[in-house]
Amino acid sequence: MPRRKALLIGINYYGTKYQLNGCINDAMNIREYLVRDRGFSPGRHDMVVMTDAPENRGTPFEPTGANMMAAFRWLVSGNNPGDSVFLSYSGHGAQVKDPDGDRESGFDDTICPLDFESHGQIDSDTLHKVLVSPMIPSARLTVLFDCCHSGSAIELPYVYRPNSAGQVNLIDNVKQGIKLASSAMNLLHGGFSASKIQEARALIGGAQSFFASLHHRPDGPTNENGLGEETFVEDWKNEGKDVWMFSGCADNQTSADTSIAGAATGAMSYGFIKTMRENPNQSYVEVLQNTRQLLAQHYQQIPQLSVGGLYDLRQRVSF
């Protein structure tokens, strides 16, 4: 029988200068929504809730980096055809300086575990490898990230963003690089010359630089999480994973930690649940548009939908 699992993470960073107010509430609100509205089982073998509430201190449910990595592996392990797994994260999202210089922005997107100051942040490349790559194509992963700089947090190849008029556009992450490389090949077609080779090298170099900027590739041995780091740009587009991610904002934006109806909450988490409850039968593109319209009334952040393949956005949201 197909199985459904959920991992819900909310970190308020109590007692630190980074303290937030609504992230634990986000995790609990999403739990209540999944159980009441979507029929998920609340049993701990099916649903794990990780927060920095005092009762979780020193337990596997405290959202330290090590505990989160273990929980990620649990979520996507042993998936079978028809399985559906759900991940939500509400907390700090950040960017760290790219140590290799292979990203044009100079920064890598990250999420921040409770102990990020001592044990580091989790970057988007690591998140893709631990969450997306283990999924089989016939199982579905749905992700909701309510944090700053979350647009490419797990490096999915197709990103859709609504504009102010509600029109949804594909942000093609590889078209520019392919165009550069194709231009170089066309230039060399029909004969070689010193000037052609020099120009082609410049074009190919530009394409390689562009592709390298999309995915952080640190050299060296496996990291502390046991994940081997590749020295080439993986072709995420050909993985064909059934992964759908709603994120609270673009890479260069922040996500609001706010108060609605007297309760602390993340704006994206609130907007997603409210949109889904108003019409449970919406398509992916409709949820993106309607969440954007709801948030635009009070916030500047623009929600995004990232997808693991070129799938029909008009299909009904299912998880």
N, C-alpha and C positions, 0 to 999 in steps of 0.2 A: 504494500500500500504506500502511496506517496506520503511523505512526511513533511511537516512544517515545523521549523525552528525559528526562534527569534533571539537576538542579542541586543539589549537596550542599555546604552551607556549615558550617564549624566554626571558631570563633574562640576561642582561649585567652587572647588579649591578653597575650602573654608580656612580662615585664619591666615591667608596669604594676601599679598598686595595684588594678586591676580583674581581675587574672589569675584564670582558671579552669583546670581541669585536664582535664576530660573531653570538651571540645567537638570537638577534632580526632578523637579516638577515635570519637565519635558519627558524624561524617561518614564515616569509614573503615568503621565497622561497618555503616552503612546501605548504603554502596557494595557491600560484600561480600554483604549480604542481597539487594539488588536484582539483582545479577549471578547469584549462586548459586541463589537461591530463586525469583526472579521472571523470570529470563531477559532482563534488560536487557543491552544491549551496553555494555561498558566503554570503547569507543572514544571519543576526545575529541570527535568530531562528534556523539556521542549522549549523552555523560555528562561533565559538568564538575564537578570537585571543587575548591572554594576553601577554603584554610586559611591561617593565618598561620605555618605551618611555615617555617623559615629558607630552604628552597630555593625558596619562592614569592615571596620579597621582591623587589619591583620588577617582577614579572611580572603578566600579566592575571589570574592565579589568586590573587593576594593580595586578601583580602576588604576592600578599601577601599570607601567609599561609591560612588565612580564606577564601580569595577569590578563591584560588586554590581548596580548599576542596569543596566549593560550586559549582565550575565549574565541578569538578569530578562527583559530584552527579547529576548535570544536564546532563552530557554526557551519563551516563548509566541508567538514570531514564526512566521508562515507555517503556523499549525495548520490541519489539514484534518479533515474528518469521520472519526471513529474514532481520531484521535490521542490519545495519553495521555502527559501530562508530569507529572513528579514533582519536588517541591521540598522540601528539608529545610533547616532552619536551627537551629543549636545555638550559643548565645552569650548575650550579655546582652540582656534585654528591659527596657524602662524606661518611664517616663512623663515627659513634659515639660509644663510649665505651658502651658495653652491661651492663646495671645496674644490671642484675640478675645473670650473670655468666653462662647462659644456652647455650652460643654459644662457640664452640671450638676456633674460631678465636678471641673471645673477643670483636667483633665489630658487629654493625648492619649497613646495607647499608641504605643510605638516599638520598633524594633530598633536595635542599636548596631553599625555597621561598625567595623572596626579603627581607623579614624581619626576616630571620632565626636567626640573632644574638639576637633579642629581644623575638621572639616568638617560636623559635625552628625549627628543621628540621622535615621532614616527613619521617618516616621509612617505610621499605618495607612491614612490617606486616600491617600497616595502609593502605598503597596503595593497597594491595591485597583486604582488606576488603571493601574499598570504591569503587574500580574499578572492580575487578574480581567477587567477590561473588554475587553482585546484578545482573549480567548478566544471562539471561536465556540461556540454552544450544543451542537454535536454532537461536540466534543472535550472530554476530561476533564483537569482539573488536580487532583492530589492533593498536599496540603501537610502536612508534619509540622514543627511548631514546638516546640522544647524550650528555652524561655526564660521568664523572669518576665513577668507581665502580658501573657500571650499570647492570652487568650480571644477578643479582638476585633482581633487584630493585622492582619487584612486586611479587616475590616469586611464579613463575610458576613452576610446578613440573618436566617438561621435558626440558632440556637444551641441545642444539646442538652447537658444536663448530668446525669450520674447522681447519685442521692442515696446515702446510706449503705446503703440496702437494695438498691441496684442498679437501681432504677427510673429510667428516663430521661425527663426532662421538657423540653419546649420552652420556652425563654426567649424570649417574644415581644417583639421589640424595637420593634414599632410599634403593638401593640394599644392601649396606653395613649393614645398620641397620637390614634389614630383615634377612640377613645371620646370624647375631649375635643372634637374637631372635630364629631363627629356630634351630641353633646349641644347644641352651639351651634346647629347647623342645625335640630334639632328644636325648640329654644326659639323660634326665629324663625318657624317654620311656623305659619300661621294668623293672622298679623298682627304689626305692629311697634309697639313703644312705647319710650319713652325708657329705662325700666328694663330691658326685654328686650334692647335694643341694648347697653346697658352691660354686662349680664351675659354676653351672647354674645361681646362683645369680650374679656372676661376669659377665657372658655373658649377662644376661638380663639387668644388670645395664649399661653395655657398649652400648647395643642397645638403651636403653632409653636416655642415654647421647648423643648418635649420633643423634637420632631423634630430641631431644630438641635443638641440635645445629643448626638445619636447619631453625627453625622458632622462632623468638623472642617472648616470652610470658611474658610480665611484669604482676605481680600481682597487684591487687588493683581495685579501682572503675573505672568508665568510664573516659576517658581522656578529654582534653579540646575540642576535636572535637566531643564529644558525642558518641564515638565508645567504646563499651564495650570490655575489654581485657580478653581473655580466659586464663585459667591457664593450659591448656593441648595443645598438639600438634594437630592442625587441620589436617585432611586428605585431603590436597589439591588435591591429585591424583584422588580421587573419585568425585570431583566436576564436572568433565567432561565439563568444559567451553570452548567454541570456541574462544580462545584468542591466539593471535600471537604477539610476541614482538621481534623486532629487536633492539639490543642494541649495543652501540659503542665499548664496550670492556668488558673484564672479570672483576670480582669483585675486583681483585687485580691490575687492570690497570688504567691508566689515559687516557682521551680522548682529542684529540688535538683540540685546538681553533687556527685556522690557517687562511691563506689568499690564495685564489685560484683565478687566473685571476684578481688580483687586488682588490678582495672583501673579507672582513672578513667572515668566515664561520666555522662551525664545520665540521671536516673531515667526520664523519659518515653521517651527513645530506646530505652533498654534494655527498658522495659516493652512498648513497641509491637512491637519485633522479637521478643521472647520470646512475646508473645501470638499474633502472626501465625504464628510457626514451629510453635507447638503445634497450631494448626489453621488451615491456609491457606484453608479454605473458609468462614470465618465471615462473617456479615453485618456491616454497619457498626455496628449497635446492639450486637451481641455483642462486637465488638472494643472498643467504648467501655466496655461493662460489665466485660469481663474485664481490660482494662488498669486500670480504676479499682480492681477487686478486688485486683490484684497490687500496685499502688502503695500502697493503703490499709494494707498490712501493715507499712509502714515510714515512709510519708510522708503529710503532711496535704494536699498539693496534689491538686486534683480535675481530672482530664483532661476536656476538652470536645471536642465534635464540632460544627463550624460548616459550614453547607451553603449553596450558592448558590441553592437552590430548595426547594420542598416535595416532596422525593423520598422514596421508600419506603426507610426505613432497614433494612428486612429483606432488601434485596438483597445479594448477595455482594460483598465488597470486591474491586474490580477496578482495577488500574493497571499 
